[in-house]
Amino acid sequence: MDVAPASASDLPELAAVAAATFPLACPPSVTPDNIAAFIAETLSEERFGEYLADPGRIVLVARQDSISGYAMLIHGVPEDDDVQRAVTLRPALELSKIYVLPDQHGGGVARALMTAALDAGARSGASCVWLGVNQLNRRAQRFYAKSGFTVSGTKTFRLGTRIENDYVMVRPV
């Protein structure tokens, strides 16, 4: 398996993988309409093109024969009081997204993406990598804990018309 920065030629496949994987992380209470709206607004091919052009973001793809997962990192901490309190080390790098196709779960793809994301954090000079994870997503929380992240606070996340509750988890680099 190869993990590398995404390129413009990856955009169609990357958007398809994002659309297929995002619903897996949503709590059961999230409506299909809210999921579809989020995918259209945030995970489209056009939006991924913008992400690739943004020097404040790093988009990584894991591929064997095709893209099996991706991660996106964003430099900094948003002007959200809850996140500001939870993420005290600076400079910080947010692990905004890390998703793997369901038929690849358990095959080492997520671990390879996490290793590459943490390496990117170290190379960028970040003091920590942080993330938000839905409080009901126990599987993801276990994976992040095994990767050295600890809960340091909470925040909210708007998903369509709903407000979801996330844990903020932080890992020194």
Secondary structure, DSSP 8 states (H G I E B T S, - for coil): -EEEE--GGGHHHHHHHHHHHGGGGS-TTS-HHHHHHHHHHHSSHHHHHHHHH-TTEEEEEEESSSEEEEEEEEES--S-HHHHHH--SSSEEEEEEEEE-GGGTTTTHHHHHHHHHHHHHHHHT-SEEEEEEETT-HHHHHHHHHTT-EEEEEEEEEETTEEEEEEEEEEE-
